[in-house]
Amino acid sequence: MKAFKLDPRLNNDCFIMSESDKFIILLMNNSLVPWFIIVPKTDKSELYELDASMQNSVQAVSNKLSEFIMEEFKPDKLNVAAIGNIVKQMHIHVVGRCKKDVYWPGVVWGAAEKKMYDASEVRNLKSKLDPILEI
């Protein structure tokens, strides 16, 4: 099997928060919303193409990230989506949304307004995620 390579757009826009033999968990470099991305290590581009075991693993990681976002950031709504119109590599967005966030009620994808994380914020989030994302 060919070595897994993260799509360059995801690599450029995100921080790697966790990695296992099955997944890479990313943090979008935009602190205006809590925005994480699950990247299954597969050559498939659609969720239905995954075998049942991998689908269950994706759901379990999505649930853990969702719970973390709800507890840590207290959003009004959680958006979970596997869209991939531009980045074809399978990836699942898990985004906490608040009625007071700059993008509400619109989408976060492609929005011009951004605020990058500083290194200490990334380290802090990573330390909080490490125990729950032992994947």
C-alpha positions in Angstrom: 0.0 0.0 0.0 1.2 3.5 -0.9 2.2 5.7 2.0 -0.5 8.0 3.1 0.0 11.7 2.3 -2.1 14.5 3.7 -3.6 16.8 1.1 -1.4 19.9 0.8 -4.3 22.3 1.4 -5.2 20.6 4.7 -1.5 20.5 5.6 -1.1 24.3 4.9 -4.4 25.3 6.7 -4.2 23.2 9.8 -2.2 22.0 12.7 -1.8 18.2 13.3 -3.2 17.5 16.7 -3.1 13.7 16.8 -2.1 10.9 14.4 -2.5 7.1 14.5 -2.3 4.4 11.9 -6.0 5.1 11.0 -6.5 8.9 11.4 -5.0 12.3 11.4 -6.8 14.9 13.6 -6.4 18.5 12.5 -7.1 21.9 14.0 -8.1 24.5 11.4 -5.8 27.5 11.9 -8.8 29.9 12.6 -9.5 30.6 16.2 -12.8 32.4 15.4 -14.5 29.0 15.7 -13.5 25.6 17.2 -12.9 23.7 14.0 -11.4 20.2 13.8 -11.0 17.9 10.9 -10.8 14.1 10.9 -8.8 12.6 8.1 -9.1 8.8 7.8 -6.0 7.3 6.2 -7.7 5.8 3.2 -7.7 6.3 -0.6 -11.5 6.3 -0.6 -13.2 9.7 -1.0 -16.8 8.9 0.2 -17.9 7.7 3.6 -20.0 4.9 2.2 -17.0 3.4 0.5 -15.3 2.6 3.9 -15.7 -0.8 5.4 -18.0 -1.2 8.4 -15.0 -1.2 10.8 -13.6 2.0 9.5 -17.0 3.7 9.4 -17.4 2.8 13.1 -14.0 4.2 13.9 -14.8 7.4 12.1 -18.0 7.7 14.0 -16.3 7.1 17.3 -13.6 9.7 16.7 -16.3 12.2 15.5 -18.3 11.5 18.7 -15.2 12.1 20.9 -14.4 15.4 19.1 -18.0 16.5 19.3 -18.2 15.9 23.0 -14.8 17.7 23.5 -16.1 20.8 21.5 -19.4 20.8 23.4 -17.7 20.7 26.8 -14.7 22.9 26.0 -16.3 25.7 23.9 -20.0 25.4 24.8 -21.3 26.1 21.3 -25.0 26.6 20.4 -24.7 24.1 17.6 -22.3 21.5 16.2 -21.7 21.1 12.5 -20.3 17.8 11.3 -19.8 17.4 7.6 -17.9 15.5 5.0 -18.1 17.7 1.9 -14.9 17.6 0.0 -15.8 19.6 -3.1 -12.4 21.2 -3.4 -10.2 18.8 -1.2 -11.1 15.4 -2.6 -9.2 13.5 0.2 -11.8 12.2 2.6 -12.1 14.5 5.6 -14.8 15.3 8.1 -15.2 18.7 9.6 -16.4 19.0 13.2 -17.1 22.6 14.0 -18.6 24.3 17.0 -20.9 27.2 16.1 -22.2 30.0 18.3 -24.9 32.5 17.5 -22.4 35.2 18.3 -19.6 33.9 16.0 -18.6 36.1 13.1 -19.9 33.6 10.5 -23.3 32.9 12.1 -25.7 31.8 10.6 -23.7 31.2 7.4 -21.0 28.6 6.6 -17.4 28.7 7.8 -16.0 27.3 4.5 -14.3 29.9 2.3 -14.9 32.8 4.7 -12.4 35.6 4.4 -12.3 36.7 8.1 -9.8 34.6 10.1 -7.8 34.8 13.2 -4.8 32.5 13.5 -4.0 30.6 16.6 -0.8 31.4 18.5 1.5 28.5 19.4 0.5 28.4 23.1 -3.2 28.1 22.2 -2.4 25.1 19.9 -0.3 23.5 22.6 -3.1 24.0 25.2 -5.7 22.4 22.9 -3.4 19.6 22.0 -2.8 18.7 25.7 -6.5 18.7 26.3 -7.2 16.5 23.3 -4.4 14.0 23.8 -6.2 11.9 26.5 -9.4 11.6 24.5 -7.9 11.0 21.1 -5.8 7.9 21.8 -7.0 6.5 18.5 
